[in-house]
């Protein structure tokens, strides 16, 4: 699990440090803030495209072989971002880096869940996902500091090195399991006929969209509204990461008790927290506190969402858990675009937080619909 979690550490470091270094990337490529936000969206689009395709086409491969291949590709793609000469090349490289993201996490989550009793499934998924959350405590602050001190492009070199280390550890420590004898592309894609699968994905896209709308522009909010110096951004992202670690582990425990109950509570919490974050942003101590709370509230949802997708698609576990990351990265793209739109419209850097509250409420409505349908037609 720790070997698999290292891949999450690599992915989380580059994904979230890119947001923390957005202002440096803008200056380095001579682009606007909305254009820089599109780099986030390009990565997210890569996840959306890559997760179902790679999970389905890799269905007949041993899962260990699949995660090794995906992480090796991730290392190469991030090194291409380091070498990108202009904005167009950077867009393409960030799209390529996103391709293995969802399929890696989906396959890693299925491996982890297979190693424990069903009653500890949420905990196992949260443990693998802890690499992503711990990245926000250690990797992202370190990468943000490195990018500010020595150039933002070094972020992608550091991530490539971590990804290579993950390949070595997975090869050494993850047990080999032969593929399921009935595994096939058709078997995996059959899950797409299930209404509850699509509702679970919609919960992730809509409910989590505001979370990313807020975090994508966190550097601008903390410096432009709270009045923090740019050199304090590593502290800001570390606070956010600590919140993610706490929320992820709590979310795993809660999901083992009640998957949909956790989904309901997490989305309601995100809606409230986003409003409070927007109100607290001008007050420096409160703004820092709310950064921690924002990270925690959103991360509670992730293990429950993955467990819901597993329940919604029996027999297609890899595709289902991979699609959860497609959903979260559609949310990432949606959040970055909506956040950039309200900023470009002149509504200020706190406006994305209020957009986030609205999206969380809409996601909660979808969750209630899913729960109501389940009461009439229980999941298989």
C-alpha positions as CSV (number, residue, x, y, z in Angstrom):
1,X,0.0,0.0,0.0
2,X,2.8,2.4,0.8
3,X,4.5,1.6,-2.5
4,X,1.2,2.4,-4.3
5,X,0.8,5.5,-2.2
6,X,4.1,6.8,-3.4
7,X,2.6,7.1,-6.9
8,X,-0.2,9.2,-5.4
9,X,2.5,11.3,-3.7
10,X,4.0,12.0,-7.1
11,X,0.7,12.8,-8.7
12,X,-0.5,15.0,-5.9
13,X,2.8,16.9,-5.7
14,X,2.7,18.0,-9.3
15,X,-1.1,18.5,-9.6
16,X,-1.4,20.8,-6.6
17,X,2.0,22.5,-6.7
18,X,1.1,23.6,-10.2
19,X,-1.7,25.6,-8.6
20,X,0.5,27.0,-5.9
21,X,3.0,28.1,-8.6
22,X,0.4,29.4,-11.0
23,X,1.7,33.0,-10.8
24,X,5.3,31.9,-11.5
25,X,4.1,29.9,-14.5
26,X,2.1,32.9,-15.8
27,X,5.3,35.1,-15.7
28,X,7.5,32.3,-17.1
29,X,5.3,31.7,-20.1
30,X,4.1,35.3,-20.4
31,X,0.4,34.3,-20.2
32,X,-2.7,35.6,-18.4
33,X,-4.3,34.1,-15.2
34,X,-7.2,32.5,-17.2
35,X,-4.7,31.0,-19.6
36,X,-2.7,29.6,-16.7
37,X,-5.9,28.1,-15.4
38,X,-6.3,26.3,-18.7
39,X,-3.1,24.4,-18.0
40,X,-5.0,22.9,-15.0
41,X,-7.9,22.2,-17.2
42,X,-5.7,20.5,-19.8
43,X,-4.3,18.1,-17.2
44,X,-7.8,17.4,-15.9
45,X,-9.0,16.7,-19.5
46,X,-6.2,14.2,-19.8
47,X,-7.4,12.4,-16.7
48,X,-11.0,12.3,-18.1
49,X,-9.9,10.9,-21.4
50,X,-7.3,8.5,-20.1
51,X,-9.0,6.9,-17.1
52,X,-11.8,5.0,-18.9
53,X,-9.7,4.2,-21.9
54,X,-6.6,2.9,-20.1
55,X,-8.6,1.1,-17.5
56,X,-10.7,-0.7,-20.1
57,X,-7.8,-1.6,-22.4
58,X,-5.7,-2.7,-19.5
59,X,-8.4,-5.0,-18.2
60,X,-6.7,-8.2,-19.3
61,X,-3.3,-7.1,-17.9
62,X,-2.2,-8.1,-14.4
63,X,-2.9,-5.1,-12.2
64,X,0.7,-4.9,-11.1
65,X,1.9,-4.7,-14.7
66,X,-0.7,-2.0,-15.4
67,X,0.3,0.3,-12.5
68,X,4.0,-0.1,-13.4
69,X,3.3,0.9,-17.0
70,X,1.1,3.9,-16.0
71,X,3.6,5.3,-13.5
72,X,6.5,5.0,-16.0
73,X,4.4,6.9,-18.6
74,X,3.6,9.5,-15.9
75,X,7.3,10.1,-15.2
76,X,8.1,10.6,-19.0
77,X,5.1,13.0,-19.4
78,X,6.2,15.2,-16.6
79,X,9.7,15.4,-17.9
80,X,8.2,16.6,-21.2
81,X,6.6,19.5,-19.2
82,X,10.0,20.5,-18.0
83,X,11.2,20.7,-21.6
84,X,8.1,22.5,-23.0
85,X,9.3,25.5,-24.9
86,X,6.0,27.5,-25.1
87,X,2.4,27.7,-24.0
88,X,1.2,25.3,-26.6
89,X,3.8,22.6,-25.8
90,X,3.0,23.0,-22.1
91,X,-0.7,22.5,-22.8
92,X,0.0,19.3,-24.7
93,X,2.4,18.0,-22.1
94,X,0.0,18.6,-19.2
95,X,-2.7,16.8,-21.2
96,X,-0.4,13.8,-21.6
97,X,0.6,13.8,-18.0
98,X,-3.1,13.6,-17.0
99,X,-3.8,10.4,-19.1
100,X,-2.5,7.8,-16.6
101,X,-3.7,9.6,-13.5
102,X,-7.2,8.1,-13.1
103,X,-6.3,4.6,-14.3
104,X,-3.4,4.5,-11.8
105,X,-5.4,5.5,-8.8
106,X,-8.3,3.2,-9.9
107,X,-6.1,0.2,-10.3
108,X,-4.2,0.9,-7.1
109,X,-7.4,1.3,-5.2
110,X,-8.7,-2.1,-6.4
111,X,-5.4,-3.8,-5.5
112,X,-5.6,-2.2,-2.0
113,X,-9.2,-3.3,-1.5
114,X,-8.3,-6.8,-2.5
115,X,-5.8,-7.1,0.3
116,X,-8.2,-6.5,3.2
117,X,-11.5,-7.6,4.5
118,X,-14.6,-6.0,2.9
119,X,-15.3,-4.1,6.2
120,X,-12.0,-2.3,5.9
121,X,-12.3,-1.4,2.2
122,X,-12.7,2.3,2.9
123,X,-9.7,2.4,5.1
124,X,-7.6,0.6,2.4
125,X,-8.6,3.0,-0.3
126,X,-7.9,5.9,2.0
127,X,-4.5,4.5,2.8
128,X,-3.5,4.4,-0.9
129,X,-5.0,7.9,-1.4
130,X,-3.0,9.1,1.6
131,X,0.0,9.5,-0.8
132,X,-2.1,12.2,-2.6
133,X,-3.0,13.9,0.7
134,X,0.5,13.7,2.3
135,X,1.8,15.2,-0.9
136,X,0.0,18.4,0.1
137,X,1.8,18.4,3.4
138,X,5.3,17.6,2.3
139,X,5.6,17.4,-1.5
140,X,3.6,20.5,-2.5
141,X,5.2,22.9,0.0
142,X,8.7,21.7,-0.9
143,X,7.9,21.9,-4.6
144,X,6.4,25.3,-4.3
145,X,9.5,26.5,-2.4
146,X,11.7,24.9,-5.0
147,X,9.8,26.5,-7.8
148,X,9.9,29.9,-6.3
149,X,13.6,29.7,-5.4
150,X,15.1,27.9,-8.4
151,X,12.4,28.0,-11.2
152,X,9.0,26.5,-11.6
153,X,10.1,24.0,-14.2
154,X,12.1,22.0,-11.6
155,X,8.7,20.9,-10.2
156,X,8.3,18.6,-13.2
157,X,11.9,17.1,-12.8
158,X,11.2,16.4,-9.1
159,X,7.9,14.7,-9.9
160,X,9.6,12.6,-12.5
161,X,12.2,11.4,-10.0
162,X,9.5,10.5,-7.5
163,X,7.5,8.6,-10.2
164,X,10.6,6.5,-11.0
165,X,11.0,5.7,-7.3
166,X,7.4,4.5,-7.3
167,X,8.1,2.2,-10.2
168,X,11.0,0.7,-8.3
169,X,9.0,0.2,-5.1
170,X,5.9,-1.2,-6.8
171,X,8.1,-3.7,-8.7
172,X,9.6,-4.8,-5.4
173,X,6.7,-4.8,-2.9
174,X,3.3,-5.1,-4.6
175,X,2.2,-8.8,-4.9
176,X,1.5,-10.2,-8.3
177,X,-2.0,-11.3,-9.1
178,X,-3.0,-12.9,-12.4
179,X,-5.8,-11.0,-14.3
180,X,-9.4,-12.2,-13.7
181,X,-10.1,-15.0,-16.2
182,X,-13.3,-13.3,-17.4
183,X,-11.6,-9.8,-17.6
184,X,-12.2,-8.0,-20.9
185,X,-12.8,-4.6,-22.4
186,X,-16.5,-5.5,-22.9
187,X,-16.9,-6.6,-19.2
188,X,-15.4,-3.4,-17.9
189,X,-17.4,-1.2,-20.3
190,X,-20.7,-3.0,-19.4
191,X,-20.6,-0.9,-16.2
192,X,-21.5,2.2,-18.2
193,X,-25.0,0.9,-18.6
194,X,-25.7,1.5,-14.9
195,X,-27.6,4.6,-13.9
196,X,-26.2,4.7,-10.4
197,X,-22.7,4.7,-11.8
198,X,-23.5,7.9,-13.8
199,X,-25.2,9.5,-10.8
200,X,-22.1,8.8,-8.6
201,X,-19.9,10.4,-11.3
202,X,-22.2,13.4,-11.4
203,X,-21.9,13.8,-7.7
204,X,-18.1,14.0,-8.0
205,X,-18.2,16.4,-11.0
206,X,-20.7,18.9,-9.6
207,X,-20.2,18.5,-5.9
208,X,-16.4,18.7,-6.2
209,X,-16.2,21.4,-8.9
210,X,-16.4,24.3,-6.4
211,X,-13.6,22.7,-4.3
212,X,-11.3,23.0,-7.3
213,X,-12.6,26.4,-8.3
214,X,-11.4,27.6,-4.9
215,X,-8.1,25.8,-4.7
216,X,-7.0,26.6,-8.3
217,X,-6.7,30.3,-7.4
218,X,-5.7,30.0,-3.8
219,X,-2.4,31.8,-4.4
220,X,-4.2,34.8,-5.8
221,X,-6.7,34.8,-2.9
222,X,-4.1,34.5,-0.2
223,X,-1.8,37.2,-1.7
224,X,-4.4,39.5,-3.3
225,X,-7.2,39.3,-0.6
226,X,-5.6,38.1,2.6
227,X,-2.5,40.1,1.9
228,X,0.1,37.3,2.5
229,X,3.5,37.5,1.0
230,X,4.2,35.1,-1.9
231,X,7.0,33.5,0.1
232,X,4.4,32.2,2.6
233,X,2.6,30.1,-0.1
234,X,4.4,26.9,1.0
235,X,2.9,27.4,4.5
236,X,-0.6,27.9,2.9
237,X,-0.4,24.7,0.8
238,X,1.0,22.8,3.8
239,X,-2.1,23.9,5.8
240,X,-4.3,22.7,3.0
241,X,-2.4,19.4,2.8
242,X,-2.8,18.8,6.6
243,X,-6.5,19.3,6.1
244,X,-6.6,16.8,3.2
245,X,-4.7,14.2,5.3
246,X,-7.2,14.6,8.2
247,X,-10.2,14.6,5.9
248,X,-9.1,11.6,3.8
249,X,-8.5,9.4,6.8
250,X,-11.7,10.5,8.5
251,X,-13.6,9.9,5.2
252,X,-12.2,6.4,5.0
253,X,-13.5,5.5,8.5
254,X,-16.8,7.1,7.9
255,X,-17.2,5.4,4.5
256,X,-16.8,2.0,6.2
257,X,-19.8,2.9,8.4
258,X,-22.1,4.4,5.7
259,X,-21.1,5.3,2.2
260,X,-24.0,7.5,1.2
261,X,-24.3,9.0,4.7
262,X,-20.7,10.2,4.3
263,X,-21.5,11.6,0.8
264,X,-24.4,13.6,2.2
265,X,-22.5,15.0,5.1
266,X,-19.4,15.8,3.2
267,X,-21.2,17.8,0.5
268,X,-23.2,19.7,3.1
269,X,-20.0,20.5,4.9
270,X,-18.3,21.7,1.7
271,X,-21.2,24.1,0.9
272,X,-20.9,25.7,4.3
273,X,-17.1,25.8,4.4
274,X,-16.9,27.5,1.0
275,X,-19.1,30.4,2.2
276,X,-17.1,30.7,5.4
277,X,-13.8,30.7,3.4
278,X,-15.1,33.6,1.2
279,X,-16.1,35.6,4.2
280,X,-12.9,34.9,6.1
281,X,-10.5,35.6,3.2
282,X,-9.8,39.3,4.0
283,X,-8.9,38.4,7.7
284,X,-5.4,36.8,7.6
285,X,-5.6,34.4,10.6
286,X,-9.1,33.3,9.7
287,X,-8.1,32.9,6.0
288,X,-5.3,30.5,7.1
289,X,-7.6,28.5,9.3
290,X,-10.1,28.1,6.5
291,X,-7.5,26.9,4.1
292,X,-7.1,23.9,6.5
293,X,-10.8,23.4,6.8
294,X,-11.4,23.6,3.0
295,X,-8.8,20.9,2.5
296,X,-10.4,18.7,5.1
297,X,-14.0,19.1,4.1
298,X,-13.4,18.2,0.5
299,X,-11.2,15.2,1.2
300,X,-13.8,13.5,3.3
301,X,-15.8,12.8,0.1
302,X,-13.1,10.9,-1.8
303,X,-13.0,7.5,-0.2
304,X,-16.9,7.4,0.0
305,X,-17.1,8.3,-3.7
306,X,-14.8,5.6,-4.7
307,X,-16.6,3.0,-2.5
308,X,-19.9,4.2,-4.1
309,X,-18.5,3.6,-7.6
310,X,-17.3,0.1,-6.6
311,X,-20.8,-0.7,-5.3
312,X,-22.4,0.7,-8.5
313,X,-20.3,-1.4,-10.9
314,X,-19.8,-5.0,-9.6
315,X,-17.5,-6.9,-12.0
316,X,-15.9,-3.7,-13.4
317,X,-14.0,-2.5,-10.3
318,X,-11.0,-1.0,-12.2
319,X,-13.0,1.0,-14.6
320,X,-15.4,2.2,-11.8
321,X,-12.6,3.4,-9.5
322,X,-10.7,5.0,-12.4
323,X,-13.8,6.9,-13.4
324,X,-14.0,8.4,-9.9
325,X,-10.8,10.3,-10.9
326,X,-12.3,11.2,-14.2
327,X,-15.2,12.7,-12.3
328,X,-12.9,14.6,-9.9
329,X,-10.8,16.0,-12.8
330,X,-13.9,17.0,-14.8
331,X,-14.6,18.8,-11.5
332,X,-11.1,20.2,-11.6
333,X,-11.5,21.5,-15.2
334,X,-15.0,22.9,-14.4
335,X,-13.7,24.6,-11.3
336,X,-10.7,26.1,-13.0
337,X,-12.9,27.4,-15.9
338,X,-15.7,28.8,-13.7
339,X,-13.2,30.3,-11.2
340,X,-11.3,31.9,-14.1
341,X,-14.6,33.2,-15.6
342,X,-15.8,35.0,-12.5
343,X,-12.3,36.5,-11.9
344,X,-12.1,37.7,-15.5
345,X,-15.6,39.2,-15.1
346,X,-14.2,41.3,-12.3
347,X,-16.0,39.6,-9.4
348,X,-12.8,39.2,-7.4
349,X,-10.7,36.3,-6.1
350,X,-13.2,35.2,-3.4
351,X,-16.0,34.7,-6.0
352,X,-14.9,31.1,-6.9
353,X,-15.6,30.1,-3.3
354,X,-19.2,31.2,-3.6
355,X,-19.5,29.4,-6.9
356,X,-18.2,26.4,-5.0
357,X,-20.9,26.5,-2.4
358,X,-23.6,26.5,-5.1
359,X,-22.0,23.5,-6.9
360,X,-21.8,21.6,-3.6
361,X,-25.5,22.1,-3.0
362,X,-26.3,20.9,-6.5
363,X,-24.1,17.8,-5.9
364,X,-26.0,17.1,-2.7
365,X,-29.2,17.2,-4.7
366,X,-27.8,14.6,-7.1
367,X,-26.8,12.5,-4.1
368,X,-30.3,12.6,-2.7
369,X,-31.6,11.5,-6.1
370,X,-29.2,8.6,-6.1
371,X,-30.2,7.5,-2.6
372,X,-33.9,7.8,-3.5
373,X,-33.5,5.5,-6.5
374,X,-31.6,3.0,-4.4
375,X,-34.4,2.7,-2.0
376,X,-36.7,1.7,-4.9
377,X,-34.1,-0.5,-6.7
378,X,-31.3,-1.6,-4.4
379,X,-27.8,-2.0,-5.8
380,X,-26.9,-5.6,-6.8
